[in-house]
Amino acid sequence: MFTGNITINAKENSGDIEFQLKSGKTQRRKNSPGEFISNFINIAGIDNIFEIEKQCRLRISEYQHN
């Protein structure tokens, strides 16, 4: 499942997109509480990046409301 956090690195109309997932793992440190580290999906070299981001946000929103 996705958190809805999406990061875009774009130049003009193409670029990279990163999706943060709700899955991950807890990183433990000595003498401190554990910290949750999320998994990410990275997709590089996409054309029409802003249209794809718009469609992804719409789909994630639809899925979270069902």
KEKE-3310 file (N, C-alpha, C; in steps of 0.2 Angstrom, whole numbers, plus 5000, padded with zeros to 4 digits):
npx = (5004:5002:5008:5004:5013:5023:5037:5044:5056:5060:5064:5058:5047:5049:5056:5060:5051:5046:5038:5032:5030:5019:5024:5039:5053:5059:5072:5083:5092:5106:5102:5091:5075:5067:5066:5055:5058:5053:5048:5052:5047:5055:5055:5063:5067:5055:5043:5031:5029:5022:5008:5007:5010:4998:4988:4992:4991:4977:4973:4978:4971:4958:4959:4962:4950:4941)
npy = (4994:5011:5027:5039:5049:5056:5059:5070:5072:5082:5088:5100:5091:5078:5065:5058:5048:5045:5034:5032:5019:5010:4999:4993:4993:4991:5000:4997:5005:5006:5010:5019:5022:5012:5016:5018:5013:5017:5008:5011:5015:5018:5026:5029:5041:5045:5050:5064:5066:5074:5072:5058:5058:5065:5055:5044:5049:5051:5038:5032:5039:5035:5022:5022:5027:5017)
npz = (5000:4997:5004:5000:4999:4987:4977:4966:4953:4942:4925:4914:4905:4909:4920:4936:4948:4964:4975:4992:5002:5014:5020:5028:5038:5055:5062:5073:5087:5098:5115:5112:5106:5093:5075:5062:5046:5030:5015:4997:4981:4966:4950:4936:4922:4915:4903:4902:4915:4925:4921:4924:4938:4942:4939:4946:4959:4960:4958:4970:4980:4977:4980:4994:4999:4998)
capx = (5000:5005:5006:5002:5019:5026:5042:5046:5063:5059:5066:5053:5041:5051:5060:5059:5046:5047:5032:5033:5025:5017:5028:5046:5056:5061:5079:5085:5098:5107:5100:5086:5069:5067:5064:5052:5060:5048:5051:5051:5048:5058:5055:5067:5066:5048:5040:5025:5029:5016:5002:5008:5009:4991:4985:4994:4988:4970:4972:4980:4966:4952:4960:4961:4943:4937)
capy = (5000:5018:5032:5045:5053:5056:5064:5071:5076:5083:5094:5101:5086:5071:5065:5053:5048:5040:5032:5030:5013:5009:4994:4994:4989:4995:5000:4998:5008:5005:5015:5023:5018:5010:5020:5015:5016:5015:5006:5016:5013:5023:5024:5034:5042:5045:5056:5066:5065:5077:5068:5052:5059:5066:5049:5040:5052:5050:5031:5031:5042:5031:5015:5023:5028:5011)
capz = (5000:4997:5009:4996:4998:4980:4976:4959:4951:4934:4921:4909:4906:4910:4926:4940:4953:4970:4979:4998:5004:5021:5022:5029:5044:5061:5063:5081:5089:5105:5120:5109:5103:5086:5070:5056:5039:5025:5008:4992:4974:4962:4943:4933:4915:4913:4900:4904:4922:4929:4920:4927:4945:4943:4938:4952:4965:4959:4960:4977:4983:4976:4983:5001:5001:4997)
cpx = (5004:5003:5003:5007:5022:5031:5044:5052:5062:5063:5062:5048:5043:5055:5059:5054:5047:5040:5034:5028:5024:5021:5035:5048:5058:5068:5080:5092:5100:5106:5095:5081:5070:5064:5061:5055:5056:5052:5049:5051:5050:5057:5058:5066:5060:5046:5033:5024:5024:5009:5002:5007:5002:4987:4986:4991:4980:4969:4973:4974:4959:4953:4959:4954:4938:4938)
cpy = (5006:5023:5038:5050:5051:5061:5064:5075:5076:5089:5094:5096:5079:5071:5058:5054:5043:5040:5029:5024:5013:5003:4996:4990:4994:4995:5002:5001:5007:5011:5020:5019:5017:5015:5017:5018:5013:5012:5011:5012:5018:5021:5030:5035:5042:5051:5058:5065:5068:5074:5062:5053:5061:5060:5045:5043:5051:5042:5029:5033:5038:5024:5016:5025:5023:5006)
cpz = (5000:5002:5006:4995:4991:4979:4969:4958:4944:4931:4915:4910:4907:4917:4929:4945:4958:4974:4986:5000:5012:5024:5024:5035:5049:5062:5070:5082:5096:5109:5117:5106:5095:5081:5064:5050:5034:5019:5003:4985:4970:4954:4940:4925:4912:4909:4902:4911:4926:4927:4924:4935:4946:4943:4944:4958:4965:4961:4967:4981:4983:4980:4991:5003:5000:5002)
residu = (MET:PHE:THR:GLY:ASN:ILE:THR:ILE:ASN:ALA:LYS:GLU:ASN:SER:GLY:ASP:ILE:GLU:PHE:GLN:LEU:LYS:SER:GLY:LYS:THR:GLN:ARG:ARG:LYS:ASN:SER:PRO:GLY:GLU:PHE:ILE:SER:ASN:PHE:ILE:ASN:ILE:ALA:GLY:ILE:ASP:ASN:ILE:PHE:GLU:ILE:GLU:LYS:GLN:CYS:ARG:LEU:ARG:ILE:SER:GLU:TYR:GLN:HIS:ASN)
# end
